[in-house]
Amino acid sequence: MSNRISTSNLIKTLLLELNKAPGSIADLSKRSGINFNSVKTYLEMLSDSNVVAKEIANNKIIYILKNNCYNDKDTYFGLPIKQEIKEKVYSLYSYITKKWKETTTKPISKTQIQKILYKTNKNFNLNLPFGWFKYGQACAVPYSYNMNYDNFFKDLPDNITKDLDINITNCINENVTKTKEKHYIDENNPVYIAKEKIIKELNTELKSLDIKIILNLYNMILDNEAKKINKNTMRLLDDYSQLLKDLFKLNNIDDVANEVRESFNIIWDLISTFIYKEDMKKYITNPNIVENCFIPNIIETREKVIDVCINLKSYLPFKEIKKNDNYLKLKEIQEKMKQKLKNIS
């Protein structure tokens, strides 16, 4: 098993060092324990993303973090959520899980916990940090099966416990998939409804699918969320649309069905991360702090998208690759990324 540290964790380590003090590439490499070439690569990425600034001091280029970086291990993306808010969420988690166990022997999923909490949060305007993420509305203070929340439990008002009880009962009578789909419909979110339709379509025999249906749904998602996604990422996402179109011309498309399904999952990870990032700006007053928290994961997921697209492209006939500018652009991005990352440990 590989012990290679993920790109996002390496970038977080570098950001936390910059949070302590500015430094040159050599200085930051020594302080962080990350090799010189890797630090140089990551700083270029962070500079391109407007997260760090450069200054000249004593004939050296010094890198400075533009805004503070946070790494709260109890929140998604290390977001700086106040302790009192976290404890309120923990108390609610305690009640939900305890009541669930008293009511049924069925195990409760994290998705179900999030949907129960979200409904009560919305009904009583508790102002908990919720946003749209991979599977729907998710609290920035995630639920962990390994944590004992009973220590944080505080008595809740009767109206809130009654609401939770109703939401728990309703959730028990639905399976996880139905809870998720109902959530999208109840919240009238066309992007997440479209995402779910794409997944359903891709889980059937691909050869019999009308690719126009999938592309129309996919392009609708991009049109709705374009303002939340930066230009470089939109370029990748647009290229993926053309890639799917050409893949579905293959007579043996079902031979690569698993790769196609996995590719959309990774694409959705990237899109939903941008959506969640924008939603979190409602709760954290400085939007640049939010950007700093998300940038390591965005960079890492972008790498995965590039890799999966290049892999899918390899299944196409050479003439399809050669005639399409999108693939040349994608290959150019991939080659630049490989060059940057070739010395990363």
C-alpha positions in Angstrom: 0.0 0.0 0.0 1.3 3.4 -1.0 2.2 5.9 1.8 2.1 8.8 -0.7 0.5 11.9 0.9 -2.3 13.4 -1.1 -1.9 16.6 -3.0 -4.5 18.4 -0.9 -2.8 17.5 2.4 0.6 18.6 1.1 -0.9 22.0 0.0 -2.6 22.4 3.4 0.7 21.8 5.1 2.3 24.4 3.0 -0.5 26.9 3.6 -0.3 26.4 7.4 3.5 27.2 7.2 2.7 30.3 5.3 0.1 31.1 7.9 2.9 31.2 10.5 5.3 33.3 8.4 6.1 34.2 4.8 9.2 32.5 3.3 11.2 31.7 0.2 10.8 28.3 -1.6 13.9 27.0 0.2 12.8 28.2 3.6 9.2 26.8 3.2 10.6 23.5 2.0 12.8 23.2 5.1 10.0 24.2 7.4 7.3 22.0 5.9 9.4 18.9 5.1 8.2 19.0 1.5 10.8 18.8 -1.2 12.0 21.9 -3.0 10.4 21.2 -6.4 7.1 20.3 -4.9 7.0 23.5 -2.9 7.8 25.5 -6.1 5.0 23.7 -8.0 2.4 24.3 -5.3 3.4 28.0 -4.8 2.9 28.5 -8.6 -0.5 26.9 -8.3 -1.4 29.0 -5.3 -0.1 32.2 -6.9 -2.2 31.5 -10.1 -5.2 31.0 -7.8 -4.5 34.4 -6.1 -4.0 32.8 -2.7 -0.4 33.9 -2.2 1.6 37.0 -3.3 5.2 37.4 -4.1 7.7 40.1 -2.8 11.4 40.6 -3.3 13.5 40.8 -0.1 17.3 40.5 0.1 17.3 39.4 -3.6 15.0 36.5 -2.7 11.4 35.9 -3.8 9.3 35.7 -0.7 5.8 34.2 -0.7 3.1 35.7 1.5 -0.3 34.3 2.3 -2.9 36.9 1.4 -5.4 35.7 4.0 -5.3 33.5 7.1 -5.5 29.7 6.6 -7.5 27.5 8.9 -7.4 23.7 9.3 -10.1 22.8 11.8 -10.1 18.9 11.7 -13.7 18.8 12.9 -15.2 20.6 9.9 -15.3 20.1 6.2 -12.3 21.6 4.4 -10.9 22.9 7.7 -13.5 25.7 7.8 -13.3 28.0 10.9 -16.7 27.3 12.5 -17.2 28.7 16.0 -17.1 26.2 18.9 -20.5 27.1 20.1 -22.0 26.3 16.7 -20.1 23.0 16.6 -21.4 22.1 20.1 -25.0 22.9 19.1 -24.6 20.5 16.1 -23.1 17.8 18.3 -26.0 18.1 20.7 -28.5 17.6 17.8 -26.5 14.7 16.5 -26.7 13.1 19.9 -30.5 13.4 20.0 -31.0 12.2 16.4 -28.9 9.1 16.8 -30.3 8.2 20.2 -33.9 8.6 19.1 -33.2 6.6 15.9 -31.8 3.7 17.9 -34.9 3.8 20.2 -37.2 3.7 17.2 -35.6 1.2 14.9 -32.9 -1.4 14.5 -32.0 -0.1 11.1 -28.6 1.5 10.9 -28.6 5.3 10.2 -26.6 6.7 7.4 -24.7 10.0 7.3 -27.0 11.1 4.5 -30.0 10.5 6.6 -28.6 12.3 9.6 -27.8 15.3 7.4 -31.3 15.4 5.9 -33.0 15.2 9.4 -30.8 17.9 10.8 -31.2 20.1 7.7 -35.0 20.0 7.9 -35.1 21.1 11.5 -32.4 23.7 10.9 -34.6 25.1 8.1 -37.9 24.9 10.0 -36.5 26.8 13.0 -33.9 29.0 11.4 -31.1 27.6 13.6 -28.6 29.2 11.2 -26.3 26.1 11.2 -23.7 26.2 8.4 -25.4 24.2 5.7 -24.7 24.2 2.0 -25.2 22.0 -1.1 -22.5 19.4 -1.5 -22.1 16.0 -3.1 -25.4 14.4 -2.0 -27.4 17.4 -1.1 -27.5 19.9 1.9 -24.6 19.1 4.2 -23.6 20.7 7.5 -20.0 22.0 7.6 -19.7 20.1 10.9 -19.9 16.6 9.6 -21.2 13.5 11.5 -18.6 10.9 12.5 -19.4 7.4 13.6 -16.3 7.4 15.7 -17.3 10.3 17.9 -19.4 10.1 21.1 -21.8 13.0 20.9 -23.6 12.2 24.2 -21.0 14.3 26.1 -22.2 17.4 24.2 -26.0 16.8 24.6 -28.0 19.7 26.1 -31.7 19.8 26.6 -33.6 20.9 23.5 -36.8 22.9 23.3 -39.9 20.8 23.0 -40.8 22.2 19.6 -37.4 21.2 18.2 -37.5 17.7 19.6 -41.0 17.2 18.2 -39.8 18.3 14.8 -36.8 16.0 14.9 -39.0 13.1 15.9 -41.2 13.7 12.9 -38.2 14.0 10.6 -36.7 10.8 12.1 -39.9 8.8 11.6 -40.3 9.9 8.0 -36.6 9.1 7.3 -36.9 5.6 8.8 -39.7 4.8 6.4 -37.6 5.7 3.3 -34.4 4.2 2.0 -31.3 6.3 1.6 -31.8 6.8 -2.1 -35.4 7.9 -1.7 -34.5 10.3 1.1 -31.9 11.9 -1.2 -34.2 12.2 -4.2 -37.1 13.5 -2.1 -34.7 16.1 -0.6 -33.8 17.4 -4.1 -37.4 17.6 -5.1 -38.6 19.2 -1.9 -35.9 21.8 -2.2 -36.7 22.3 -5.9 -33.0 22.1 -6.9 -32.8 21.3 -10.7 -29.1 20.9 -10.7 -29.2 18.0 -8.2 -32.2 16.5 -9.8 -30.3 16.5 -13.1 -27.2 15.0 -11.5 -29.3 12.1 -10.1 -30.9 11.5 -13.6 -27.5 11.3 -15.2 -26.3 8.8 -12.6 -29.4 6.7 -13.3 -28.9 6.8 -17.0 -25.3 5.9 -16.8 -26.2 2.9 -14.6 -28.1 1.3 -17.5 -26.7 -0.3 -20.7 -24.8 2.6 -22.3 -25.2 1.4 -25.9 -28.9 1.9 -25.8 -28.8 5.4 -24.3 -29.5 8.6 -26.1 -26.4 10.6 -25.3 -28.3 13.8 -26.1 -30.4 13.3 -22.9 -27.2 13.1 -20.8 -25.5 16.0 -22.5 -28.6 18.2 -22.1 -28.7 17.5 -18.4 -25.0 18.0 -18.0 -25.0 21.3 -19.9 -27.9 22.5 -17.8 -25.8 21.8 -14.7 -22.9 23.8 -16.1 -25.1 26.7 -17.2 -26.7 26.9 -13.7 -23.4 26.8 -11.8 -21.0 28.6 -14.2 -20.7 31.7 -12.1 -19.4 29.7 -9.2 -16.7 27.9 -11.2 -13.4 29.5 -12.4 -12.6 29.7 -16.1 -9.8 27.0 -16.1 -12.1 24.5 -14.4 -15.0 25.4 -16.8 -12.7 24.6 -19.7 -12.1 21.1 -18.4 -15.8 20.6 -17.7 -16.7 21.7 -21.2 -14.2 19.4 -22.7 -15.7 16.5 -20.8 -19.0 17.1 -22.6 -17.3 16.6 -26.0 -15.5 13.6 -24.7 -18.7 11.9 -23.7 -20.2 12.7 -27.1 -17.4 11.0 -28.9 -17.2 8.0 -26.5 -20.9 7.2 -27.2 -20.0 6.8 -30.8 -18.1 3.6 -29.9 -19.7 0.3 -30.7 -18.1 -1.2 -27.6 -19.0 1.7 -25.2 -20.2 -0.8 -22.6 -16.7 -2.2 -22.4 -15.7 1.1 -20.7 -19.0 1.6 -18.8 -17.4 1.5 -15.4 -14.8 4.1 -16.4 -17.5 6.4 -17.8 -19.5 6.1 -14.6 -16.5 6.8 -12.4 -15.6 9.7 -14.6 -18.9 11.4 -13.9 -18.5 10.8 -10.2 -15.2 12.6 -10.2 -16.6 15.4 -12.4 -19.5 15.8 -9.9 -17.0 15.9 -7.0 -15.4 18.9 -8.6 -18.6 20.7 -9.5 -20.2 20.1 -6.0 -17.0 21.4 -4.3 -17.4 24.7 -6.1 -21.1 24.9 -5.2 -20.4 24.1 -1.5 -17.6 26.7 -1.4 -19.9 29.5 -2.5 -22.6 28.4 0.0 -20.1 28.5 2.8 -19.4 32.2 2.1 -22.8 32.9 3.6 -21.5 31.8 7.1 -17.9 33.1 7.0 -17.6 36.8 6.6 -14.2 36.8 4.7 -14.7 35.0 1.4 -10.9 34.8 0.9 -10.6 32.6 4.0 -13.2 30.3 2.4 -11.1 30.2 -0.8 -8.0 29.2 1.1 -9.8 26.4 2.8 -11.1 24.9 -0.5 -8.1 25.5 -2.8 -6.1 22.3 -1.8 -9.1 20.0 -2.6 -10.0 21.8 -5.8 -6.4 21.5 -7.1 -6.4 17.8 -6.2 -9.8 17.1 -7.8 -8.8 19.0 -10.9 -5.8 16.7 -11.3 -8.2 13.7 -11.0 -10.5 15.1 -13.6 -7.6 15.6 -16.0 -6.3 12.1 -15.4 -9.7 10.4 -16.0 -10.4 12.4 -19.1 -7.0 11.5 -20.6 -7.7 7.8 -19.7 -11.1 7.9 -21.4 -9.6 9.6 -24.5 -7.3 6.6 -25.0 -10.3 4.5 -25.9 -11.1 6.7 -28.9 -9.9 6.0 -32.4 -6.8 8.1 -33.3 -8.7 10.0 -36.0 -11.3 11.2 -33.4 -8.5 12.5 -31.2 -6.6 14.2 -34.0 -9.5 16.1 -35.5 -10.8 17.5 -32.2 -9.2 20.6 -30.7 -10.6 19.8 -27.3 -8.4 16.9 -26.9 -5.3 18.9 -28.0 -6.2 21.4 -25.3 -6.7 18.7 -22.7 -3.5 17.0 -23.6 -1.7 20.4 -23.3 -3.1 20.9 -19.8 -2.2 17.3 -18.8 1.4 17.6 -20.1 1.9 20.9 -18.2 0.4 19.3 -15.0 2.7 16.2 -15.4 5.7 18.5 -15.8 4.8 20.4 -12.7 4.1 17.3 -10.6 6.8 14.9 -11.8 9.0 15.6 -8.8 6.3 15.7 -6.2 6.7 13.1 -3.4 
